[in-house]
Amino acid sequence: MGRVDLDTLKSHLWESANIMRGSIDAADYKNYIFGLMFLKRLSDVFEEEGERIEKETGNQELAWKEPDEHEFVVPERARWNYIKTRTQNLGEILNKANEALEERNTATLEGVLTVTDFNDKDRLPDVILSKLIAHFSKIRLRNEDLSEPDILGRAYEYLIAQFADDAGKKGGEFYTPKEVVTLLVEILDPQEKMRICDPACGSGGMLVQSVYHLRDKGQNPKNISLFGQERNIGTWAICKMNMLLHGLSSARLEKGDTLRGPKLLTDQGKLMEFDIVIANPPFSLKNWGYEEAQHDPYRRFRFGLPPKGYGDYAFVQHMIATLNPKGRAGVVLPHGVLFRGGAEGKIRKGILEEDLLEAVIGLPPNLFFGTGIPACLFILNKNKTKDRKGKVFFLYGANDYLEGKNQNKLRQEDIAKIVEAYREYKAIKKYSRSASLDEIRANDYNLNITRYIDVAEEEKPIDVQKALDELKELKRERMVTEEKMRKFLKELGYQV
């Protein structure tokens, strides 16, 4: 086949899902499909590199056995040419291929590939795996065969989006729609040489979008440091693969629960600090680690402990604690954080009194897969400009979106409108304005957006004289109609 473009790869991945349909849950498709695509990719590139080295040097030993000559060393039993000739116990063969890859590439692949178990004959019998292997044998994933460098990463984004609703219903990873990710990254505007962290990184979409942002701005997308932590091991593994397929092998991605045990620490055991912290943590997480937080060694919860059943402000406080003195953060949150009282009200007051909150941006309804909960963005800034000190910018973006059958969607013009208003701190009637801290205090630190932006529809002014004239005309027409009716009735012999 010719060079592989994104549409071709999307179609190929969709057909992979069709092969598995009925065998396993749709929410799990991506784990197996992405695992096979990654395995095929590593094997194809290893062969491509080996053939090039052998052609250039004539040294077969150097081409196929010298690890320093390859980004990833692919042992014989993990090469696609070996795998596609097998006919039995295919799940075990794939598992052993992944184990061999991890053993030979410990620094980059340890714990990444073996997360997915292909050796489950009840769910993935040989007949299904055989079809999948034959299907992936039809497509070449060498560098020379791809129409653009990050096509595989973009294909993964497509794949996870296709089955995000199923994953949400199953309670697995929480997929952030690409438009919301783009909006948040555009607002935070990452630059070269920055350190960027997502403490609830999922499959890595926000980190990847930060790199896209640099590229679109004409900056060096490699000149940025990426960090993340993810507690779901399967999602972490896919995040690692996603980064590798985007050519972001230097990203540091840690496994584990960010709130209970942050892993992004300095050599002295302190929390690392970042220029930008960006996240879409689980909404109102119930079992977030309340007991452990009471004795947090990193002193992240200095504004107060969030309630046991709502982890939103635990993530917000963690993000604040990991910002450097000039750092900024953007986080997706449910609307409840704007007005809930008790412990959350106290935390909200503390954040506002330290002048850390720069903006509250309300999003349209029903943007997220698997939940209809309305959401907003908190933009936090440890180094506000003089004109923004003592103020919070409010934006009511709930009315601007493209309505969809299952989910609504932010359009490019909606994103641009929000970003422009935020950057310029624009006061736009029924849409956006800044409020002073005194005004917020007067509202008892309630951040409900409609307290600061009047979104009520204006009633059209009534012309009383015109209304009276119209009423007189209606009465006249009624009298004329009644007179006609009396005449008709008299002709018919009725007494009226």
C-alpha atoms as one frame of an Amber mdcrd trajectory, in Angstrom:
protein
   0.000   0.000   0.000   1.047   3.676  -0.419   1.937   6.158   2.282  -0.385
   5.987   5.273  -2.377   9.146   5.985  -4.551   9.826   9.011  -7.836   8.863
   7.342  -6.352   5.552   6.194  -5.088   4.789   9.691  -8.398   5.771  11.289
 -10.233   3.418   8.941  -7.752   0.639   9.744  -8.212   1.082  13.502 -11.986
   1.168  13.180 -11.913  -2.127  11.283  -9.766  -3.549  14.112 -12.573  -2.671
  16.507 -15.082  -4.380  14.226 -13.023  -7.585  14.389 -13.302  -7.577  18.194
 -16.924  -6.525  18.346 -18.920  -8.936  20.494 -15.832 -10.513  22.081 -14.928
  -7.837  24.608 -16.336  -4.585  26.009 -16.046  -1.623  23.661 -14.350   0.349
  26.451 -11.421  -2.113  26.264 -10.976  -2.083  22.484  -8.357   0.648  22.569
  -6.080  -1.262  24.979  -5.710  -4.209  22.596  -5.763  -2.226  19.360  -3.238
   0.298  20.607  -1.052  -2.474  22.043  -0.932  -4.235  18.677  -0.342  -1.012
  16.778   2.525  -0.121  19.127   4.072  -3.587  18.788   3.799  -3.423  14.990
   5.263   0.082  14.962   8.326  -0.879  17.051   8.962  -3.939  14.883   8.589
  -2.023  11.596  10.899   0.818  12.692  13.499  -1.664  14.013  13.555  -3.389
  10.620  13.670  -0.042   8.804  16.651   1.081  10.925  18.389  -2.301  10.560
  18.067  -2.310   6.774  19.393   1.252   6.574  22.381   0.540   8.841  23.255
  -2.674   6.968  23.025  -0.860   3.632  25.199   2.032   4.854  27.841  -0.030
   6.695  27.581  -3.533   5.292  27.840  -4.670   8.917  25.053  -7.132   9.722
  26.104  -7.459  13.360  25.895  -3.678  13.857  22.582  -3.449  12.051  20.651
  -6.054  14.016  22.366  -6.636  17.348  23.935  -3.370  18.495  21.459  -1.663
  20.856  23.054   1.781  20.534  22.051   1.879  16.878  18.328   1.598  17.618
  15.867   3.696  19.592  14.197   0.423  20.659  15.754  -3.024  20.410  13.228
  -5.601  19.193  14.164  -9.219  20.019  13.446 -11.937  17.466  10.302 -13.227
  19.192   8.835  -9.699  19.279   9.278  -9.042  15.568   6.162  -8.969  13.457
   7.571 -11.350  10.846   7.813 -13.980  13.569   4.448 -13.221  15.202   2.445
 -13.354  11.959   3.668 -16.894  11.176   2.264 -18.320  14.425  -1.115 -20.068
  14.360  -1.723 -21.287  17.937  -1.550 -19.823  21.442  -1.360 -16.368  19.936
  -2.216 -14.594  23.188   0.756 -16.207  24.915   3.003 -15.336  21.956   1.945
 -11.676  22.093   2.447 -11.545  25.871   5.951 -13.019  25.526   6.740 -10.553
  22.743   5.809  -7.669  25.037   7.801  -9.150  27.916  10.859  -9.463  25.672
  10.500  -5.862  24.515  10.319  -4.598  28.086  13.372  -6.646  29.112  15.493
  -5.212  26.279  14.220  -1.624  26.713  13.832  -1.318  30.458  14.500   2.414
  30.710  11.618   3.403  28.443   9.208   0.451  28.341   9.294  -1.180  31.782
   5.729  -1.916  32.881   4.213  -0.355  29.770   3.426  -3.265  27.436   2.701
  -6.096  29.858  -0.240  -4.192  31.355  -2.427  -5.570  28.550  -3.021  -9.322
  28.779  -3.641 -10.857  25.362  -3.702 -14.411  26.755  -7.381 -14.586  27.698
  -8.876 -17.208  25.391 -12.420 -16.651  26.625 -12.333 -13.039  25.459  -9.687
 -13.226  22.753  -9.563 -16.699  21.213  -6.950 -17.511  18.598  -9.445 -16.986
  15.798  -9.921 -13.316  16.805  -6.229 -12.674  17.436  -5.363 -14.323  14.135
  -7.699 -11.923  12.315  -6.207  -8.951  14.167  -2.633  -9.980  13.390  -3.528
 -10.522   9.721  -5.284  -7.145   9.694  -2.257  -5.299  11.106   0.006  -7.135
   8.672  -1.708  -5.213   5.868  -0.355  -1.849   7.013   3.287  -0.740   7.271
   4.190   1.656  10.066   7.768   2.517   9.173   8.752   6.169   9.285   9.051
   6.228   5.498   5.461   4.985   5.186   3.800   7.663   7.334   2.486  10.869
   5.790   3.326  12.921   8.912   5.509  12.311  11.993   2.831  12.339  14.728
   0.134  10.488  12.807   0.178   7.515  15.191  -0.398   9.707  18.211  -3.251
  11.456  16.459  -4.703   8.072  15.518  -4.698   7.128  19.183  -6.556  10.326
  20.069  -9.169   9.305  17.503  -9.393   5.823  18.957  -9.907   6.895  22.547
 -12.485   9.494  21.503 -14.511   6.849  19.643 -14.964   4.758  22.772 -14.800
   7.474  25.441 -18.493   7.205  26.246 -18.197   3.465  26.919 -15.114   4.027
  29.068 -16.982   6.659  31.069 -19.930   4.356  31.697 -17.541   1.651  32.802
 -15.875   4.049  35.244 -12.506   3.884  33.519 -10.485   6.807  32.297 -12.170
  10.168  31.951 -11.625  11.517  28.459 -11.437  15.278  28.015 -12.867  16.410
  24.666 -10.152  17.779  22.400 -11.847  21.186  22.147 -11.768  21.674  25.929
  -8.088  20.652  25.999  -7.335  23.114  23.193  -9.165  25.904  25.025  -7.288
  25.359  28.276  -3.906  25.170  26.537  -4.655  28.310  24.506  -5.505  30.195
  27.697  -2.334  29.063  29.491  -0.215  29.651  26.366   2.853  27.458  27.119
   6.204  28.670  25.778   9.599  27.161  25.065  11.763  26.141  28.046   8.747
  25.808  30.332   8.078  22.907  32.688   4.513  21.673  32.292   2.744  19.166
  34.516  -0.570  17.318  34.468  -1.088  15.668  37.883  -4.045  13.629  36.569
  -2.661  13.067  33.091  -4.854  10.213  31.855  -3.699   9.327  28.356  -1.630
  12.515  28.078  -3.859  14.661  25.880  -3.136  17.950  27.646   0.625  17.418
  27.543   0.520  16.522  23.850  -1.656  19.558  23.086   0.916  21.784  24.824
   3.500  20.494  22.355   1.130  21.107  19.423   0.666  24.651  20.730   4.406
  25.341  20.583   4.636  23.899  17.090   1.705  26.022  15.876   3.401  29.121
  17.303   6.581  28.353  15.368   8.524  27.416  18.501  10.624  24.296  19.019
   8.213  21.597  20.273  11.144  19.622  21.676  12.266  22.521  23.874   9.773
  21.867  26.651   9.747  19.637  29.737   6.666  17.475  30.305   5.634  15.777
  33.528   2.592  13.781  34.570   1.186  11.322  37.066  -1.649   8.820  36.614
  -3.024   6.332  39.118  -4.758   3.967  36.663  -1.967   1.623  35.542  -3.579
   0.741  32.220  -4.150   4.402  31.397  -0.595   5.256  32.473   0.761   2.616
  30.072  -1.261   4.014  27.198  -0.062   7.523  28.112   3.533   6.291  27.891
   2.863   4.770  24.459   1.072   7.932  23.365   4.107  10.032  24.305   6.514
   7.671  22.542   4.436   7.682  19.379   4.491  11.495  19.446   8.280  11.407
  19.782   8.135  12.679  23.375  10.296  10.028  25.017  11.749  12.538  27.498
   8.396  13.104  29.220   8.492  11.954  32.837   5.321  10.032  33.642   4.844
   8.551  37.093   2.470   5.831  38.256   0.434   6.408  41.393  -2.187   8.441
  43.215  -1.238  12.128  43.074  -3.212  13.102  46.168  -2.127  10.210  48.374
   1.442   9.918  47.109   2.847  12.499  44.692   5.808  11.060  42.783   7.087
  14.190  41.048   9.587  15.162  43.732  12.990  16.829  43.865  16.117  14.991
  45.024  15.449  16.524  48.432  12.013  14.919  48.576  10.066  18.139  48.053
   7.320  18.751  45.511   8.646  19.748  42.102   7.505  23.159  40.891   6.299
  24.009  37.402   5.608  26.959  35.131   2.230  25.544  34.102   0.049  22.945
  35.808  -2.931  21.767  33.783  -5.514  19.098  34.618  -8.986  17.681  34.280
  -9.210  15.612  37.475 -12.214  13.368  38.213 -15.214  15.490  39.179 -16.023
  15.447  42.912 -13.954  12.340  43.616 -15.417  10.510  46.624 -12.527   8.449
  47.960  -9.761  10.955  47.348  -7.596  10.402  50.439  -9.115  12.483  53.238
  -7.469  10.463  56.018  -3.981  10.649  54.496  -4.385  14.382  53.828  -4.715
  15.113  57.540  -1.009  14.339  57.898   0.209  15.425  54.476   4.022  15.704
  54.632   4.021  18.206  51.745   1.650  20.674  53.466  -0.464  21.050  50.355
  -3.764  21.654  52.105  -2.975  24.882  53.903  -6.322  26.452  52.960  -8.168
  23.574  54.637  -9.141  19.948  54.116 -11.850  19.359  51.511 -14.813  17.169
  52.562 -14.424  13.397  52.352 -16.856  13.158  49.443 -15.506  15.986  47.270
 -11.899  15.884  46.104 -12.059  18.913  43.775 -10.269  21.360  46.061  -7.705
  18.703  46.973  -6.552  18.734  43.339  -6.735  22.544  43.189  -4.552  22.877
  46.289  -2.078  20.295  45.008  -1.782  22.286  41.787  -1.206  25.547  43.678
   1.468  23.859  45.808   3.346  22.737  42.689   3.427  26.127  40.937   6.680
  28.065  40.918   6.535  31.749  42.036   5.492  32.830  38.535   3.448  29.763
  37.727  -0.081  29.474  36.387  -2.596  26.660  36.491  -5.738  25.710  34.613
  -8.164  23.083  35.877 -11.556  21.749  34.755 -14.015  21.594  37.659 -17.714
  20.976  38.313 -19.847  24.049  39.073 -20.300  22.940  42.674 -16.848  24.324
  43.547 -18.174  27.819  42.867 -20.741  27.903  45.640 -20.593  24.894  47.983
 -20.141  26.021  51.580 -18.554  24.453  54.658 -14.959  23.343  54.250 -14.996
  24.168  50.536 -16.241  27.691  51.237 -13.329  28.218  53.635 -10.823  26.950
  51.046 -12.353  29.133  48.354 -12.079  32.176  50.646  -8.414  31.434  51.359
  -7.535  31.121  47.669  -9.342  34.367  46.877  -7.786  36.301  49.757  -4.329
  35.279  48.540  -5.346  36.646  45.142  -4.492  33.397  43.360  -7.661  33.045
  41.277  -7.419  34.922  37.990 -10.481  33.728  36.088 -13.619  31.591  36.279
 -14.871  30.479  32.874 -18.234  28.766  32.528 -18.458  26.133  29.786 -21.469
  25.030  27.718 -23.574  22.107  28.980 -23.068  18.468  28.022 -19.531  18.733
  26.628 -18.117  15.704  28.399 -18.539  12.021  27.583 -20.409  10.021  30.194
 -21.573  12.985  32.290 -23.907  15.933  31.829 -22.485  17.806  34.821 -21.892
  21.468  33.912 -18.243  22.425  34.162 -16.059  25.492  34.466 -12.387  26.406
  34.286 -10.362  27.840  37.154  -7.340  29.829  35.986  -4.870  30.362  38.835
  -1.912  32.725  38.738   0.811  33.226  41.342   2.107  36.296  39.532  -0.846
  38.407  38.403  -0.126  41.556  36.427  -0.791  44.840  38.179  -4.072  45.477
  36.351  -5.443  42.080  37.422  -4.496  42.134  41.079  -7.459  42.115  43.448
  -9.812  40.994  40.660 -11.330  37.842  39.233 -12.408  37.640  35.603 -15.781
  35.964  35.041 -16.912  34.608  31.685 -20.267  33.035  30.869 -19.575  30.764
  27.898 -22.612  28.523  28.277 -24.479  29.800  25.213 -21.814  29.402  22.535
 -21.499  25.868  21.175 -22.503  23.473  18.434 -25.383  21.287  19.584 -24.848
  17.575  19.048 -27.013  14.479  19.341 -25.097  13.014  22.289 -22.538  15.669
  23.199 -22.277  19.348  22.488 -19.067  20.733  21.052 -17.055  23.936  21.269
 -16.469  25.403  17.832 -13.236  27.123  16.862 -14.970  30.499  16.989 -16.242
  29.752  20.510 -12.706  28.942  21.671 -11.311  32.075  20.017 -13.992  34.263
  21.622 -13.208  32.958  25.116  -9.429  33.238  24.680  -9.620  36.785  23.321
 -11.926  37.956  26.117  -9.675  36.398  28.764  -6.424  37.769  27.349  -7.803
  41.279  27.032  -9.891  41.125  30.220 -12.759  42.327  28.063 -16.038  43.524
  29.543 -18.724  42.178  27.208 -22.388  42.569  28.072 -23.944  39.303  29.282
 -20.677  37.484  28.593 -17.650  38.618  30.580 -16.276  41.138  33.072 -13.902
  41.366  36.008 -15.134  41.687  39.587 -13.197  43.182  42.470 -12.370  41.154
  45.544 -14.582  43.557  47.531 -17.553  42.634  45.347 -16.774  38.939  45.827
 -16.507  39.439  49.608 -19.932  41.108  49.536 -21.222  37.911  47.892 -19.733
  35.865  50.737 -17.058  34.440  48.382 -19.703  32.780  46.233 -18.295  32.511
  42.693 -21.482  31.564  40.894 -20.946  33.229  37.537 -24.494  34.578  37.223
 -23.943  36.629  40.382 -21.439  38.713  38.460 -22.790  38.541  34.921 -26.431
  39.305  34.192 -27.469  36.638  31.710 -31.226  37.237  31.892 -32.925  37.893
  28.570 -34.025  41.508  28.277 -37.735  42.026  27.787 -38.612  44.040  24.738
 -39.968  47.506  25.628 -43.722  47.774  25.166 -45.217  50.662  23.140 -48.410
  51.214  25.162 -50.111  53.481  22.620 -49.379  51.010  19.824 -50.789  48.179
  21.933 -53.992  50.176  22.630 -54.409  50.977  18.945 -53.964  47.265  18.057
 -56.576  46.339  20.688 -59.075  48.847  19.229 -58.485  47.436  15.756 -59.071
  43.878  17.011 -62.340  44.985  18.655 -63.471  46.651  15.420 -62.666  43.510
  13.402 -64.574  41.429  15.942 -67.663  43.657  15.631 -67.563  43.390  11.836
 -67.277  39.589  12.046 -70.160  39.357  14.568 -72.410  41.504  12.324 -71.711
  39.179   9.351 -72.524  36.154  11.509 -75.879  37.676  12.628 -76.871  38.272
   8.990 -76.063  34.668   8.017 -78.035  33.318  10.973 -81.101  35.487  10.147
 -81.015  34.165   6.556 -81.087  30.655   7.971 -84.161  31.503  10.073 -82.527
  31.865  13.462 -83.600  34.601  15.854 -80.580  36.610  17.045
